[in-house]
């Protein structure tokens, strides 16, 4: 059964955190980030987890986090960029509620993500490799219920677009 959450997915730099927080405020809902849950559970940062335990361990922690999210309802949940990109993951996320893909131009996403830093998946990758990673993830992101293009617009406008789409899908009250 779907649990009435709104789940934001998308590549690094898509604005899942900023837009998720704004969206939650607009809807009067709680906001959580899967990366924050992992960091507080592990007591170390994401770059530390990657460095000390490796990406595979981080992906296991993501799988455990999805399990723990099954207790949530009516919240806005921002996921890490790689979370839906394993077989079966998007299906699990869709069980939590309406999944919204924040898409955009990959160069713009990369520029945004690089400004903020702290992304082990971007370290040592050329632009061509980042584009390849993005392309390999698209088939997973595409399974979202709703897609919002963030290219060239700010967080307020992105949230306005998300709200329009959610209302159309009857995922929130008009
Ligand atoms: C990752 C994205 C990050 C974080 C981790 C791995 C990825 O989250 O989960 O560094 O594989 O794309 P953001 O999408 O919030 O940057």
Backbone and ligand atoms as CSV (ligand in chain L), in Angstrom:
chain,resi,resn,atom,element,x,y,z
A,1,UNK,N,N,0.833,-1.208,0.000
A,1,UNK,CA,C,0.000,0.000,0.000
A,1,UNK,C,C,0.867,1.256,0.000
A,2,UNK,N,N,0.477,2.243,-0.774
A,2,UNK,CA,C,1.206,3.512,-0.805
A,2,UNK,C,C,0.996,4.275,0.499
A,3,UNK,N,N,2.036,4.956,0.963
A,3,UNK,CA,C,1.952,5.561,2.279
A,3,UNK,C,C,1.809,7.082,2.279
A,4,UNK,N,N,1.534,7.647,1.107
A,4,UNK,CA,C,1.223,9.083,1.071
A,4,UNK,C,C,2.406,10.011,1.268
A,5,UNK,N,N,3.625,9.467,1.171
A,5,UNK,CA,C,4.786,10.352,1.215
A,5,UNK,C,C,5.020,10.946,-0.176
A,6,UNK,N,N,5.821,12.002,-0.229
A,6,UNK,CA,C,6.303,12.526,-1.503
A,6,UNK,C,C,7.804,12.281,-1.509
A,7,UNK,N,N,8.266,11.531,-2.505
A,7,UNK,CA,C,9.664,11.088,-2.526
A,7,UNK,C,C,10.385,11.765,-3.701
A,8,UNK,N,N,11.401,12.561,-3.397
A,8,UNK,CA,C,12.143,13.249,-4.459
A,8,UNK,C,C,13.370,12.444,-4.842
A,9,UNK,N,N,13.502,12.178,-6.136
A,9,UNK,CA,C,14.680,11.473,-6.642
A,9,UNK,C,C,15.320,12.325,-7.730
A,10,UNK,N,N,16.563,11.999,-8.071
A,10,UNK,CA,C,17.228,12.709,-9.160
A,10,UNK,C,C,18.719,12.766,-8.938
A,11,UNK,N,N,19.400,13.177,-9.990
A,11,UNK,CA,C,20.869,13.204,-9.986
A,11,UNK,C,C,21.380,14.240,-8.980
A,12,UNK,N,N,22.632,14.078,-8.578
A,12,UNK,CA,C,23.272,15.072,-7.703
A,12,UNK,C,C,23.119,16.466,-8.318
A,13,UNK,N,N,22.809,17.439,-7.476
A,13,UNK,CA,C,22.685,18.811,-7.967
A,13,UNK,C,C,21.300,19.160,-8.485
A,14,UNK,N,N,20.355,18.229,-8.395
A,14,UNK,CA,C,19.003,18.490,-8.914
A,14,UNK,C,C,18.199,19.401,-7.984
A,15,UNK,N,N,18.665,19.545,-6.732
A,15,UNK,CA,C,17.947,20.422,-5.790
A,15,UNK,C,C,16.959,19.667,-4.915
A,16,UNK,N,N,17.209,18.371,-4.723
A,16,UNK,CA,C,16.268,17.551,-3.930
A,16,UNK,C,C,16.155,18.075,-2.494
A,17,UNK,N,N,17.288,18.475,-1.909
A,17,UNK,CA,C,17.268,18.935,-0.514
A,17,UNK,C,C,16.582,20.294,-0.393
A,18,UNK,N,N,17.040,21.243,-1.191
A,18,UNK,CA,C,16.499,22.609,-1.090
A,18,UNK,C,C,15.008,22.602,-1.440
A,19,UNK,N,N,14.655,21.972,-2.547
A,19,UNK,CA,C,13.253,21.971,-2.980
A,19,UNK,C,C,12.406,21.133,-2.024
A,20,UNK,N,N,12.964,20.041,-1.531
A,20,UNK,CA,C,12.213,19.193,-0.596
A,20,UNK,C,C,11.852,19.947,0.669
A,21,UNK,N,N,12.830,20.713,1.166
A,21,UNK,CA,C,12.579,21.471,2.393
A,21,UNK,C,C,11.485,22.516,2.151
A,22,UNK,N,N,11.595,23.220,1.011
A,22,UNK,CA,C,10.590,24.241,0.671
A,22,UNK,C,C,9.206,23.621,0.481
A,23,UNK,N,N,9.195,22.497,-0.218
A,23,UNK,CA,C,7.928,21.809,-0.493
A,23,UNK,C,C,7.262,21.375,0.811
A,24,UNK,N,N,8.063,20.831,1.714
A,24,UNK,CA,C,7.521,20.370,3.001
A,24,UNK,C,C,6.911,21.556,3.759
A,25,UNK,N,N,7.617,22.684,3.705
A,25,UNK,CA,C,7.105,23.875,4.397
A,25,UNK,C,C,5.776,24.315,3.783
A,26,UNK,N,N,5.732,24.323,2.457
A,26,UNK,CA,C,4.494,24.744,1.770
A,26,UNK,C,C,3.317,23.828,2.116
A,27,UNK,N,N,3.606,22.547,2.315
A,27,UNK,CA,C,2.528,21.573,2.557
A,27,UNK,C,C,2.314,21.314,4.051
A,28,UNK,N,N,3.147,21.932,4.897
A,28,UNK,CA,C,3.046,21.691,6.343
A,28,UNK,C,C,3.364,20.246,6.706
A,29,UNK,N,N,4.343,19.684,5.993
A,29,UNK,CA,C,4.735,18.290,6.266
A,29,UNK,C,C,6.148,18.225,6.825
A,30,UNK,N,N,6.504,17.090,7.398
A,30,UNK,CA,C,7.872,16.877,7.865
A,30,UNK,C,C,8.773,16.599,6.664
A,31,UNK,N,N,10.041,16.956,6.818
A,31,UNK,CA,C,11.012,16.725,5.752
A,31,UNK,C,C,12.148,15.848,6.272
A,32,UNK,N,N,12.495,14.814,5.513
A,32,UNK,CA,C,13.657,14.011,5.884
A,32,UNK,C,C,14.519,13.717,4.654
A,33,UNK,N,N,15.801,13.510,4.920
A,33,UNK,CA,C,16.732,13.181,3.836
A,33,UNK,C,C,17.365,11.840,4.134
A,34,UNK,N,N,17.390,10.969,3.146
A,34,UNK,CA,C,17.949,9.635,3.393
A,34,UNK,C,C,19.432,9.726,3.753
A,35,UNK,N,N,20.149,10.665,3.134
A,35,UNK,CA,C,21.580,10.810,3.469
A,35,UNK,C,C,21.763,11.173,4.942
A,36,UNK,N,N,20.886,12.039,5.458
A,36,UNK,CA,C,20.987,12.432,6.878
A,36,UNK,C,C,20.736,11.236,7.789
A,37,UNK,N,N,19.770,10.389,7.399
A,37,UNK,CA,C,19.479,9.205,8.217
A,37,UNK,C,C,20.706,8.293,8.268
A,38,UNK,N,N,21.356,8.152,7.109
A,38,UNK,CA,C,22.545,7.289,7.048
A,38,UNK,C,C,23.679,7.884,7.882
A,39,UNK,N,N,23.891,9.185,7.734
A,39,UNK,CA,C,24.977,9.851,8.468
A,39,UNK,C,C,24.739,9.750,9.977
A,40,UNK,N,N,23.502,9.962,10.417
A,40,UNK,CA,C,23.297,9.902,11.872
A,40,UNK,C,C,23.362,8.462,12.372
A,41,UNK,N,N,22.919,7.512,11.558
A,41,UNK,CA,C,23.008,6.106,11.970
A,41,UNK,C,C,24.447,5.627,12.077
A,42,UNK,N,N,25.297,6.128,11.188
A,42,UNK,CA,C,26.697,5.675,11.126
A,42,UNK,C,C,27.638,6.517,11.981
A,43,UNK,N,N,27.201,7.747,12.289
A,43,UNK,CA,C,28.067,8.651,13.040
A,43,UNK,C,C,29.291,9.098,12.251
A,44,UNK,N,N,29.178,9.118,10.938
A,44,UNK,CA,C,30.266,9.645,10.100
A,44,UNK,C,C,29.672,10.179,8.801
A,45,UNK,N,N,30.449,11.038,8.141
A,45,UNK,CA,C,29.933,11.725,6.952
A,45,UNK,C,C,29.870,10.770,5.752
A,46,UNK,N,N,29.163,11.201,4.694
A,46,UNK,CA,C,29.083,10.374,3.478
A,46,UNK,C,C,30.484,10.159,2.876
A,47,UNK,N,N,31.294,11.221,2.718
A,47,UNK,CA,C,32.643,10.960,2.183
A,47,UNK,C,C,33.434,9.977,3.052
A,48,UNK,N,N,33.255,10.047,4.373
A,48,UNK,CA,C,33.960,9.094,5.249
A,48,UNK,C,C,33.468,7.668,5.021
A,49,UNK,N,N,32.165,7.506,4.868
A,49,UNK,CA,C,31.624,6.155,4.629
A,49,UNK,C,C,32.214,5.590,3.334
A,50,UNK,N,N,32.222,6.420,2.270
A,50,UNK,CA,C,32.780,5.962,0.998
A,50,UNK,C,C,34.264,5.604,1.159
A,51,UNK,N,N,34.999,6.464,1.855
A,51,UNK,CA,C,36.446,6.274,1.986
A,51,UNK,C,C,36.773,5.052,2.849
A,52,UNK,N,N,36.055,4.917,3.961
A,52,UNK,CA,C,36.423,3.888,4.939
A,52,UNK,C,C,35.744,2.538,4.679
A,53,UNK,N,N,34.525,2.577,4.101
A,53,UNK,CA,C,33.791,1.314,3.948
A,53,UNK,C,C,33.498,0.979,2.485
A,54,UNK,N,N,33.617,1.981,1.601
A,54,UNK,CA,C,33.406,1.737,0.177
A,54,UNK,C,C,31.983,1.999,-0.276
A,55,UNK,N,N,31.845,2.155,-1.597
A,55,UNK,CA,C,30.523,2.459,-2.155
A,55,UNK,C,C,29.531,1.324,-1.896
A,56,UNK,N,N,30.013,0.067,-2.005
A,56,UNK,CA,C,29.085,-1.067,-1.850
A,56,UNK,C,C,28.406,-1.023,-0.476
A,57,UNK,N,N,29.182,-0.692,0.554
A,57,UNK,CA,C,28.609,-0.596,1.905
A,57,UNK,C,C,27.584,0.541,1.980
A,58,UNK,N,N,27.923,1.660,1.336
A,58,UNK,CA,C,26.975,2.787,1.324
A,58,UNK,C,C,25.655,2.356,0.674
A,59,UNK,N,N,25.739,1.579,-0.404
A,59,UNK,CA,C,24.506,1.135,-1.084
A,59,UNK,C,C,23.699,0.186,-0.197
A,60,UNK,N,N,24.402,-0.616,0.612
A,60,UNK,CA,C,23.684,-1.482,1.571
A,60,UNK,C,C,22.945,-0.629,2.596
A,61,UNK,N,N,23.628,0.418,3.064
A,61,UNK,CA,C,22.995,1.303,4.047
A,61,UNK,C,C,21.760,1.977,3.436
A,62,UNK,N,N,21.851,2.306,2.145
A,62,UNK,CA,C,20.686,2.890,1.473
A,62,UNK,C,C,19.522,1.903,1.461
A,63,UNK,N,N,19.829,0.630,1.196
A,63,UNK,CA,C,18.769,-0.390,1.166
A,63,UNK,C,C,18.115,-0.498,2.546
A,64,UNK,N,N,18.941,-0.480,3.598
A,64,UNK,CA,C,18.384,-0.555,4.966
A,64,UNK,C,C,17.524,0.667,5.261
A,65,UNK,N,N,17.949,1.818,4.734
A,65,UNK,CA,C,17.209,3.057,4.980
A,65,UNK,C,C,15.824,2.993,4.340
A,66,UNK,N,N,15.746,2.425,3.137
A,66,UNK,CA,C,14.425,2.305,2.498
A,66,UNK,C,C,13.507,1.483,3.395
A,67,UNK,N,N,14.044,0.410,3.962
A,67,UNK,CA,C,13.231,-0.425,4.871
A,67,UNK,C,C,12.681,0.417,6.016
A,68,UNK,N,N,13.555,1.266,6.601
A,68,UNK,CA,C,13.124,2.049,7.762
A,68,UNK,C,C,12.083,3.106,7.361
A,69,UNK,N,N,12.086,3.483,6.082
A,69,UNK,CA,C,11.133,4.509,5.629
A,69,UNK,C,C,9.708,3.968,5.541
A,70,UNK,N,N,9.588,2.656,5.590
A,70,UNK,CA,C,8.249,2.063,5.492
A,70,UNK,C,C,7.366,2.474,6.658
A,71,UNK,N,N,7.989,2.997,7.725
A,71,UNK,CA,C,7.211,3.442,8.890
A,71,UNK,C,C,6.679,4.860,8.704
A,72,UNK,N,N,7.149,5.546,7.671
A,72,UNK,CA,C,6.775,6.956,7.483
A,72,UNK,C,C,5.504,7.086,6.676
A,73,UNK,N,N,4.728,8.121,6.984
A,73,UNK,CA,C,3.608,8.434,6.088
A,73,UNK,C,C,3.399,9.942,6.078
A,74,UNK,N,N,3.010,10.453,4.911
A,74,UNK,CA,C,2.697,11.873,4.780
A,74,UNK,C,C,3.894,12.803,4.870
A,75,UNK,N,N,5.096,12.311,4.637
A,75,UNK,CA,C,6.271,13.172,4.753
A,75,UNK,C,C,6.848,13.496,3.368
A,76,UNK,N,N,7.751,14.458,3.346
A,76,UNK,CA,C,8.514,14.728,2.121
A,76,UNK,C,C,9.904,14.132,2.342
A,77,UNK,N,N,10.304,13.255,1.419
A,77,UNK,CA,C,11.559,12.507,1.591
A,77,UNK,C,C,12.495,12.807,0.413
A,78,UNK,N,N,13.671,13.368,0.714
A,78,UNK,CA,C,14.680,13.578,-0.334
A,78,UNK,C,C,15.665,12.416,-0.289
A,79,UNK,N,N,15.893,11.790,-1.428
A,79,UNK,CA,C,16.783,10.628,-1.486
A,79,UNK,C,C,18.155,11.027,-2.030
A,80,UNK,N,N,19.160,10.216,-1.784
A,80,UNK,CA,C,20.473,10.410,-2.400
A,80,UNK,C,C,20.372,10.057,-3.890
A,81,UNK,N,N,21.237,10.696,-4.702
A,81,UNK,CA,C,21.123,10.560,-6.155
A,81,UNK,C,C,21.202,9.139,-6.688
A,82,UNK,N,N,21.878,8.245,-5.945
A,82,UNK,CA,C,22.030,6.885,-6.460
A,82,UNK,C,C,21.013,5.911,-5.878
A,83,UNK,N,N,20.194,6.397,-4.953
A,83,UNK,CA,C,19.317,5.473,-4.222
A,83,UNK,C,C,18.353,4.662,-5.103
A,84,UNK,N,N,17.709,5.282,-6.118
A,84,UNK,CA,C,16.759,4.477,-6.908
A,84,UNK,C,C,17.416,3.611,-7.973
A,85,UNK,N,N,18.756,3.707,-8.106
A,85,UNK,CA,C,19.411,3.160,-9.282
A,85,UNK,C,C,19.964,1.762,-9.086
A,86,UNK,N,N,19.136,0.897,-8.545
A,86,UNK,CA,C,19.444,-0.532,-8.417
A,86,UNK,C,C,18.137,-1.250,-8.722
A,87,UNK,N,N,18.252,-2.469,-9.228
A,87,UNK,CA,C,17.007,-3.193,-9.560
A,87,UNK,C,C,16.091,-3.293,-8.336
A,88,UNK,N,N,14.846,-2.978,-8.531
A,88,UNK,CA,C,13.842,-3.131,-7.473
A,88,UNK,C,C,13.697,-1.934,-6.551
A,89,UNK,N,N,14.676,-1.025,-6.604
A,89,UNK,CA,C,14.652,0.107,-5.669
A,89,UNK,C,C,13.496,1.081,-5.961
A,90,UNK,N,N,13.300,1.378,-7.238
A,90,UNK,CA,C,12.247,2.344,-7.547
A,90,UNK,C,C,10.883,1.804,-7.130
A,91,UNK,N,N,10.725,0.499,-7.263
A,91,UNK,CA,C,9.451,-0.113,-6.862
A,91,UNK,C,C,9.247,0.081,-5.358
A,92,UNK,N,N,10.320,-0.094,-4.593
A,92,UNK,CA,C,10.214,0.101,-3.134
A,92,UNK,C,C,9.887,1.560,-2.819
A,93,UNK,N,N,10.531,2.468,-3.537
A,93,UNK,CA,C,10.270,3.892,-3.283
A,93,UNK,C,C,8.831,4.245,-3.645
A,94,UNK,N,N,8.336,3.646,-4.727
A,94,UNK,CA,C,6.953,3.952,-5.141
A,94,UNK,C,C,5.935,3.424,-4.138
A,95,UNK,N,N,6.322,2.407,-3.393
A,95,UNK,CA,C,5.404,1.924,-2.346
A,95,UNK,C,C,5.262,2.946,-1.219
A,96,UNK,N,N,6.287,3.822,-1.105
A,96,UNK,CA,C,6.247,4.821,-0.029
A,96,UNK,C,C,5.318,5.986,-0.366
A,97,UNK,N,N,5.091,6.225,-1.639
A,97,UNK,CA,C,4.232,7.348,-2.007
A,97,UNK,C,C,4.475,7.770,-3.445
A,98,UNK,N,N,4.228,9.049,-3.727
A,98,UNK,CA,C,4.390,9.576,-5.079
A,98,UNK,C,C,5.857,9.957,-5.288
A,99,UNK,N,N,6.460,9.401,-6.324
A,99,UNK,CA,C,7.877,9.653,-6.575
A,99,UNK,C,C,8.019,10.743,-7.646
A,100,UNK,N,N,8.782,11.778,-7.296
A,100,UNK,CA,C,8.982,12.917,-8.201
A,100,UNK,C,C,10.446,12.962,-8.626
A,101,UNK,N,N,10.682,12.904,-9.917
A,101,UNK,CA,C,12.049,12.998,-10.455
A,101,UNK,C,C,12.359,14.448,-10.801
A,102,UNK,N,N,13.344,15.008,-10.121
A,102,UNK,CA,C,13.830,16.339,-10.493
A,102,UNK,C,C,14.926,16.144,-11.525
A,103,UNK,N,N,14.581,16.419,-12.777
A,103,UNK,CA,C,15.530,16.237,-13.872
A,103,UNK,C,C,16.137,17.595,-14.243
A,104,UNK,N,N,17.058,17.591,-15.163
A,104,UNK,CA,C,17.651,18.836,-15.621
A,104,UNK,C,C,18.782,18.551,-16.577
A,105,UNK,N,N,19.357,19.610,-17.097
A,105,UNK,CA,C,20.496,19.471,-17.983
A,105,UNK,C,C,21.690,18.972,-17.178
A,106,UNK,N,N,22.323,17.906,-17.644
A,106,UNK,CA,C,23.355,17.254,-16.827
A,106,UNK,C,C,24.521,18.188,-16.511
A,107,UNK,N,N,24.845,19.088,-17.427
A,107,UNK,CA,C,25.959,20.017,-17.152
A,107,UNK,C,C,25.581,21.000,-16.042
A,108,UNK,N,N,24.321,21.391,-16.074
A,108,UNK,CA,C,23.850,22.306,-15.019
A,108,UNK,C,C,23.808,21.573,-13.668
A,109,UNK,N,N,23.344,20.332,-13.683
A,109,UNK,CA,C,23.297,19.536,-12.447
A,109,UNK,C,C,24.707,19.385,-11.890
A,110,UNK,N,N,25.636,19.077,-12.797
A,110,UNK,CA,C,27.022,18.869,-12.381
A,110,UNK,C,C,27.602,20.151,-11.790
A,111,UNK,N,N,27.330,21.278,-12.436
A,111,UNK,CA,C,27.856,22.562,-11.949
A,111,UNK,C,C,27.315,22.845,-10.550
A,112,UNK,N,N,26.019,22.624,-10.354
A,112,UNK,CA,C,25.404,22.859,-9.042
A,112,UNK,C,C,26.009,21.945,-7.978
A,113,UNK,N,N,26.120,20.662,-8.326
A,113,UNK,CA,C,26.637,19.684,-7.355
A,113,UNK,C,C,28.094,19.999,-7.008
A,114,UNK,N,N,28.866,20.453,-7.986
A,114,UNK,CA,C,30.279,20.734,-7.737
A,114,UNK,C,C,30.443,21.955,-6.847
A,115,UNK,N,N,29.525,22.917,-6.971
A,115,UNK,CA,C,29.608,24.119,-6.127
A,115,UNK,C,C,29.501,23.741,-4.658
A,116,UNK,N,N,28.617,22.798,-4.380
A,116,UNK,CA,C,28.397,22.421,-2.974
A,116,UNK,C,C,29.485,21.434,-2.502
A,117,UNK,N,N,30.000,20.604,-3.395
A,117,UNK,CA,C,31.105,19.696,-3.062
A,117,UNK,C,C,30.663,18.490,-2.241
A,118,UNK,N,N,31.668,17.785,-1.653
A,118,UNK,CA,C,31.369,16.645,-0.784
A,118,UNK,C,C,30.632,15.502,-1.462
A,119,UNK,N,N,30.881,15.298,-2.772
A,119,UNK,CA,C,30.204,14.214,-3.493
A,119,UNK,C,C,31.228,13.197,-3.976
A,120,UNK,N,N,31.400,12.110,-3.242
A,120,UNK,CA,C,32.411,11.117,-3.648
A,120,UNK,C,C,32.189,10.595,-5.061
A,121,UNK,N,N,30.943,10.540,-5.526
A,121,UNK,CA,C,30.673,9.996,-6.861
A,121,UNK,C,C,31.167,10.913,-7.977
A,122,UNK,N,N,31.481,12.168,-7.626
A,122,UNK,CA,C,31.970,13.089,-8.660
A,122,UNK,C,C,33.488,13.194,-8.657
A,123,UNK,N,N,34.084,12.728,-7.567
A,123,UNK,CA,C,35.535,12.863,-7.427
A,123,UNK,C,C,36.275,12.081,-8.512
A,124,UNK,N,N,37.182,12.770,-9.184
A,124,UNK,CA,C,38.024,12.119,-10.192
A,124,UNK,C,C,37.279,11.723,-11.454
A,125,UNK,N,N,36.031,12.151,-11.618
A,125,UNK,CA,C,35.284,11.813,-12.839
A,125,UNK,C,C,35.311,13.005,-13.787
A,126,UNK,N,N,35.606,12.723,-15.053
A,126,UNK,CA,C,35.553,13.783,-16.062
A,126,UNK,C,C,34.092,14.095,-16.367
A,127,UNK,N,N,33.877,15.200,-17.086
A,127,UNK,CA,C,32.496,15.554,-17.457
A,127,UNK,C,C,31.861,14.427,-18.281
A,128,UNK,N,N,32.650,13.837,-19.172
A,128,UNK,CA,C,32.119,12.751,-20.014
A,128,UNK,C,C,31.694,11.570,-19.134
A,129,UNK,N,N,32.468,11.289,-18.096
A,129,UNK,CA,C,32.124,10.173,-17.193
A,129,UNK,C,C,30.881,10.495,-16.355
A,130,UNK,N,N,30.759,11.763,-15.964
A,130,UNK,CA,C,29.562,12.167,-15.215
A,130,UNK,C,C,28.324,12.030,-16.116
A,131,UNK,N,N,28.479,12.430,-17.371
A,131,UNK,CA,C,27.360,12.302,-18.315
A,131,UNK,C,C,26.980,10.833,-18.484
A,132,UNK,N,N,27.981,9.966,-18.533
A,132,UNK,CA,C,27.740,8.528,-18.677
A,132,UNK,C,C,27.001,7.983,-17.445
A,133,UNK,N,N,27.428,8.435,-16.261
A,133,UNK,CA,C,26.762,8.011,-15.023
A,133,UNK,C,C,25.293,8.458,-15.045
A,134,UNK,N,N,25.086,9.704,-15.460
A,134,UNK,CA,C,23.720,10.237,-15.541
A,134,UNK,C,C,22.872,9.393,-16.511
A,135,UNK,N,N,23.451,9.104,-17.675
A,135,UNK,CA,C,22.715,8.313,-18.678
A,135,UNK,C,C,22.372,6.925,-18.149
A,136,UNK,N,N,23.320,6.342,-17.397
A,136,UNK,CA,C,23.073,4.983,-16.883
A,136,UNK,C,C,21.979,4.989,-15.809
A,137,UNK,N,N,21.762,6.138,-15.202
A,137,UNK,CA,C,20.739,6.224,-14.154
A,137,UNK,C,C,19.360,6.597,-14.684
A,138,UNK,N,N,19.325,7.192,-15.865
A,138,UNK,CA,C,18.035,7.649,-16.412
A,138,UNK,C,C,16.940,6.586,-16.433
A,139,UNK,N,N,17.244,5.346,-16.843
A,139,UNK,CA,C,16.174,4.340,-16.906
A,139,UNK,C,C,15.491,4.119,-15.552
A,140,UNK,N,N,16.251,4.315,-14.471
A,140,UNK,CA,C,15.658,4.152,-13.135
A,140,UNK,C,C,14.815,5.386,-12.794
A,141,UNK,N,N,15.409,6.558,-12.961
A,141,UNK,CA,C,14.681,7.789,-12.634
A,141,UNK,C,C,13.361,7.877,-13.413
A,142,UNK,N,N,13.412,7.392,-14.659
A,142,UNK,CA,C,12.220,7.481,-15.522
A,142,UNK,C,C,11.010,6.748,-14.947
A,143,UNK,N,N,11.255,5.834,-14.014
A,143,UNK,CA,C,10.125,5.085,-13.445
A,143,UNK,C,C,9.373,5.886,-12.390
A,144,UNK,N,N,9.781,7.152,-12.175
A,144,UNK,CA,C,9.073,8.011,-11.213
A,144,UNK,C,C,7.648,8.272,-11.703
A,145,UNK,N,N,6.778,8.665,-10.783
A,145,UNK,CA,C,5.397,8.983,-11.164
A,145,UNK,C,C,5.330,10.309,-11.918
A,146,UNK,N,N,6.190,11.236,-11.509
A,146,UNK,CA,C,6.124,12.607,-12.023
A,146,UNK,C,C,7.547,13.053,-12.344
A,147,UNK,N,N,7.708,13.770,-13.459
A,147,UNK,CA,C,9.019,14.343,-13.786
A,147,UNK,C,C,8.898,15.857,-13.849
A,148,UNK,N,N,9.821,16.549,-13.206
A,148,UNK,CA,C,9.838,18.008,-13.259
A,148,UNK,C,C,11.199,18.436,-13.790
A,149,UNK,N,N,11.191,19.242,-14.842
A,149,UNK,CA,C,12.439,19.728,-15.424
A,149,UNK,C,C,12.882,20.995,-14.683
A,150,UNK,N,N,14.081,20.959,-14.135
A,150,UNK,CA,C,14.573,22.081,-13.317
A,150,UNK,C,C,15.505,22.998,-14.110
A,151,UNK,N,N,15.689,22.710,-15.401
A,151,UNK,CA,C,16.682,23.455,-16.180
A,151,UNK,C,C,16.388,24.954,-16.191
A,152,UNK,N,N,17.355,25.719,-15.739
A,152,UNK,CA,C,17.271,27.183,-15.845
A,152,UNK,C,C,16.303,27.856,-14.884
A,153,UNK,N,N,15.747,27.126,-13.928
A,153,UNK,CA,C,14.817,27.780,-13.001
A,153,UNK,C,C,15.278,27.591,-11.550
A,154,UNK,N,N,14.798,28.478,-10.686
A,154,UNK,CA,C,15.200,28.442,-9.275
A,154,UNK,C,C,14.304,27.528,-8.450
A,155,UNK,N,N,14.691,27.354,-7.196
A,155,UNK,CA,C,13.994,26.406,-6.323
A,155,UNK,C,C,12.504,26.744,-6.150
A,156,UNK,N,N,12.186,28.034,-6.013
A,156,UNK,CA,C,10.776,28.411,-5.834
A,156,UNK,C,C,9.924,27.963,-7.014
A,157,UNK,N,N,10.488,28.180,-8.212
A,157,UNK,CA,C,9.740,27.779,-9.409
A,157,UNK,C,C,9.643,26.268,-9.526
A,158,UNK,N,N,10.703,25.590,-9.129
A,158,UNK,CA,C,10.666,24.118,-9.170
A,158,UNK,C,C,9.553,23.620,-8.247
A,159,UNK,N,N,9.497,24.195,-7.050
A,159,UNK,CA,C,8.471,23.763,-6.085
A,159,UNK,C,C,7.069,24.065,-6.631
A,160,UNK,N,N,6.924,25.221,-7.271
A,160,UNK,CA,C,5.615,25.548,-7.859
A,160,UNK,C,C,5.233,24.491,-8.900
A,161,UNK,N,N,6.214,24.087,-9.700
A,161,UNK,CA,C,5.930,23.050,-10.718
A,161,UNK,C,C,5.588,21.710,-10.068
A,162,UNK,N,N,6.303,21.377,-9.008
A,162,UNK,CA,C,6.020,20.103,-8.318
A,162,UNK,C,C,4.589,20.126,-7.793
A,163,UNK,N,N,4.206,21.247,-7.198
A,163,UNK,CA,C,2.855,21.335,-6.615
A,163,UNK,C,C,1.779,21.189,-7.684
A,164,UNK,N,N,1.989,21.837,-8.828
A,164,UNK,CA,C,1.009,21.711,-9.921
A,164,UNK,C,C,0.881,20.238,-10.322
A,165,UNK,N,N,2.023,19.588,-10.500
A,165,UNK,CA,C,2.015,18.193,-10.941
A,165,UNK,C,C,1.386,17.281,-9.889
A,166,UNK,N,N,1.676,17.541,-8.614
A,166,UNK,CA,C,1.109,16.702,-7.545
A,166,UNK,C,C,-0.411,16.861,-7.482
A,167,UNK,N,N,-0.865,18.098,-7.687
A,167,UNK,CA,C,-2.325,18.325,-7.647
A,167,UNK,C,C,-2.989,17.612,-8.807
A,168,UNK,N,N,-2.350,17.718,-9.976
A,168,UNK,CA,C,-2.904,17.041,-11.157
A,168,UNK,C,C,-3.001,15.545,-10.922
A,169,UNK,N,N,-2.010,15.005,-10.225
A,169,UNK,CA,C,-1.976,13.559,-9.958
A,169,UNK,C,C,-2.805,13.200,-8.722
A,170,UNK,N,N,-3.475,14.220,-8.155
A,170,UNK,CA,C,-4.269,14.042,-6.935
A,170,UNK,C,C,-3.447,13.483,-5.779
A,171,UNK,N,N,-2.140,13.827,-5.767
A,171,UNK,CA,C,-1.284,13.354,-4.677
A,171,UNK,C,C,-1.310,14.319,-3.487
A,172,UNK,N,N,-1.736,15.556,-3.727
A,172,UNK,CA,C,-1.977,16.485,-2.618
A,172,UNK,C,C,-3.305,17.186,-2.881
A,173,UNK,N,N,-3.873,17.771,-1.820
A,173,UNK,CA,C,-5.146,18.478,-1.993
A,173,UNK,C,C,-4.907,19.783,-2.740
A,174,UNK,N,N,-5.862,20.183,-3.553
A,174,UNK,CA,C,-5.718,21.408,-4.372
A,174,UNK,C,C,-5.657,22.649,-3.478
L,1,LIG,C1,C,25.192,9.952,-4.418
L,1,LIG,C2,C,24.530,11.131,-4.181
L,1,LIG,C3,C,24.609,11.840,-2.899
L,1,LIG,C4,C,24.927,10.858,-1.756
L,1,LIG,C5,C,26.141,10.057,-2.093
L,1,LIG,C6,C,25.987,9.234,-3.377
L,1,LIG,C7,C,25.068,9.322,-5.766
L,1,LIG,O1,O,23.398,12.514,-2.622
L,1,LIG,O2,O,23.848,10.009,-1.528
L,1,LIG,O3,O,27.237,10.938,-2.198
L,1,LIG,O4,O,25.438,8.152,-5.917
L,1,LIG,O5,O,24.575,10.009,-6.686
L,1,LIG,P1,P,22.920,13.833,-3.445
L,1,LIG,O6,O,22.154,13.357,-4.640
L,1,LIG,O7,O,22.073,14.570,-2.478
L,1,LIG,O8,O,24.154,14.583,-3.832
